[in-house]
């Protein structure tokens, strides 16, 4: 699983597109595992679901910003 550290926007912006894609994949795997834990009643840290969901949104937003700026150029 990914670390428990919250990815800030400045941390995410410093990454390359390949790193962002890998991070997004890791976060989606973690999200799946957290959903599975919730369904089976094994989830301990319920707030992690929210953090992961927001991290996914943050990464997707920055990827979209970069795609828009590349399309303009």
Rosetta blueprint (number, residue, H / E / L):
1 X L
2 X L
3 X L
4 X L
5 X L
6 X L
7 X L
8 X L
9 X H
10 X H
11 X H
12 X H
13 X H
14 X L
15 X L
16 X L
17 X H
18 X H
19 X H
20 X H
21 X H
22 X H
23 X H
24 X H
25 X H
26 X H
27 X H
28 X H
29 X H
30 X H
31 X H
32 X H
33 X H
34 X H
35 X H
36 X H
37 X H
38 X H
39 X H
40 X H
41 X L
42 X L
43 X L
44 X L
45 X L
46 X L
47 X H
48 X H
49 X H
50 X H
51 X H
52 X H
53 X H
54 X H
55 X H
56 X H
57 X H
58 X H
59 X H
60 X H
61 X H
62 X H
63 X H
64 X H
65 X H
66 X H
67 X H
68 X H
69 X H
70 X H
71 X H
72 X H
73 X L
